[in-house]
Amino acid sequence: MRINKASIIYAVLFFIPVISSAQALEFDHYEYDFGTIKSGDSTAVHVFDFCNATTDTLQISRIEAPCSVSVIYNSAPVAPDMADAIIIKADLNGVDGDFQKHIFVYGNFDTFALEIKGRRNLGMDELYDQWQQEDQAGIAADTEDEDEDKPRKKKKPRRKKQRDR
């Protein structure tokens, strides 16, 4: 059997990346469905447990998440066969209906995404209260801006009209 340069290049380009791209961090699951969340709950929290399934030490360099999602993770290196966790906390204030959030994890491994989703049904009373709070906050902000912009004028006393009798 004769091995030529093309065979070696083909093996390097196509087979070695497949071997090295095995999932570095193994999670039990990459997405979590909260189901239907009660209208009184304003936050949803889930813990994604993972294990370093390689022979190399891995380190999460950063995690990107939407504005309404907080992420807690350990920035220390994760040794081979060691476990750790990523905690996801979603702020659901103002959410009515279905929601879906993607969280991207970066490090010295292939980037991957985690997903949380669910449904939050707000009752009519809660929607009305939320609308009133937002409306009052907007009115308060508007009046503060108006008060600062306008110079105050002195009011003139009103004259009483005399009637002829």
C-alpha positions in Angstrom: 0.0 0.0 0.0 1.4 3.3 -1.0 0.7 6.6 0.9 1.0 9.8 -1.0 1.0 13.4 0.1 -2.7 13.9 -0.8 -3.8 11.1 1.5 -1.9 12.6 4.4 -3.3 16.1 3.8 -6.8 14.7 3.5 -6.4 12.9 6.8 -5.0 16.0 8.6 -7.7 18.3 7.2 -10.7 16.0 7.7 -10.1 13.4 10.4 -8.0 15.1 13.0 -10.4 18.0 13.6 -13.2 15.4 14.1 -11.2 13.7 16.8 -10.3 17.0 18.5 -13.7 18.6 18.3 -15.3 16.1 20.7 -17.4 18.0 23.2 -15.1 19.4 25.8 -17.6 20.3 28.4 -20.3 17.6 28.8 -23.7 18.8 30.1 -26.6 16.6 31.1 -28.7 18.9 28.9 -28.1 22.1 26.8 -31.6 23.4 27.1 -34.1 23.7 29.9 -37.9 24.3 29.7 -39.4 25.9 32.8 -42.9 25.1 31.6 -45.6 27.6 32.7 -44.4 29.9 35.4 -46.8 31.4 37.9 -47.7 35.1 37.3 -46.3 36.0 40.8 -42.8 34.7 40.1 -40.6 37.4 38.6 -37.4 35.3 38.3 -36.5 31.8 37.0 -33.3 30.1 38.0 -31.6 27.0 36.6 -28.3 25.3 37.2 -26.5 23.7 34.2 -24.0 21.1 35.6 -21.1 20.1 33.4 -17.9 17.9 33.5 -14.6 18.4 31.7 -14.5 15.3 29.5 -11.1 15.9 28.0 -7.5 15.3 29.2 -6.8 19.0 29.0 -7.5 21.7 31.6 -10.3 23.9 30.3 -11.3 27.4 31.2 -14.4 29.5 30.5 -13.3 32.9 29.4 -16.6 34.6 29.1 -20.4 34.0 28.9 -22.7 36.2 26.8 -26.3 36.4 27.8 -29.3 38.8 27.1 -29.7 41.8 29.3 -32.5 40.2 31.3 -30.3 37.1 32.2 -27.7 37.0 34.9 -25.0 34.3 34.8 -22.8 33.0 37.6 -19.9 30.8 36.8 -16.4 29.8 38.1 -13.7 31.5 36.1 -11.0 29.1 37.5 -9.7 26.4 35.2 -11.6 23.0 35.2 -9.2 20.0 35.5 -9.9 16.8 33.5 -12.8 14.8 34.9 -13.8 17.6 37.2 -17.3 19.0 37.5 -18.6 22.5 37.8 -21.8 24.5 37.1 -23.2 27.5 35.3 -26.1 29.2 37.1 -28.7 31.1 35.0 -31.1 33.6 36.5 -33.7 35.2 34.2 -35.6 38.3 35.1 -39.2 37.9 33.9 -40.6 41.3 34.9 -42.8 42.4 32.0 -42.7 39.1 30.3 -46.1 37.8 29.3 -46.3 34.7 27.1 -43.5 32.5 25.7 -39.9 33.4 26.3 -36.6 31.9 25.0 -33.1 33.0 25.9 -29.8 31.8 24.5 -26.6 31.9 26.5 -23.2 31.5 24.7 -20.2 30.0 26.5 -16.7 30.8 25.3 -13.3 29.4 26.4 -10.3 27.4 25.2 -12.8 24.9 23.6 -15.5 25.1 20.9 -18.1 27.7 21.7 -21.5 26.3 22.5 -25.0 27.6 23.5 -27.3 26.9 26.4 -31.0 27.7 26.1 -33.7 28.4 28.6 -37.4 28.8 27.7 -40.8 28.7 29.2 -44.1 30.6 29.4 -45.3 33.2 31.8 -49.0 34.1 32.0 -49.7 37.4 33.7 -53.2 37.8 35.1 -55.2 40.9 34.1 -54.8 42.5 37.6 -51.0 42.1 37.4 -50.9 43.5 33.8 -53.0 46.5 35.0 -50.8 47.1 38.1 -47.6 46.9 35.9 -49.1 49.4 33.4 -50.1 51.8 36.2 -46.5 51.6 37.7 -44.9 52.3 34.3 -47.4 55.1 33.7 -46.8 56.7 37.1 -43.0 56.4 36.6 -43.3 58.1 33.2 -45.5 60.9 34.6 -43.1 61.5 37.5 -40.1 61.6 35.2 -41.9 64.0 32.8 -42.9 66.4 35.7 -39.3 66.4 37.0 -38.0 67.3 33.6 -40.6 70.1 33.2 -39.9 71.6 36.6 -36.2 71.8 35.9 -36.7 73.4 32.5 -39.2 76.1 33.4 -38.4 79.1 35.5 -41.0 79.6 38.1 -43.4 82.6 37.8 -45.2 84.4 40.5 -48.9 84.1 40.4 -50.9 87.4 40.2 -53.7 87.7 42.7 -57.1 87.5 41.0 -59.4 90.5 41.2 -62.9 90.0 42.2 -65.5 91.4 39.8 -68.0 93.7 41.4 -71.5 93.2 40.2 -73.8 96.1 39.7 -77.0 95.7 41.7 
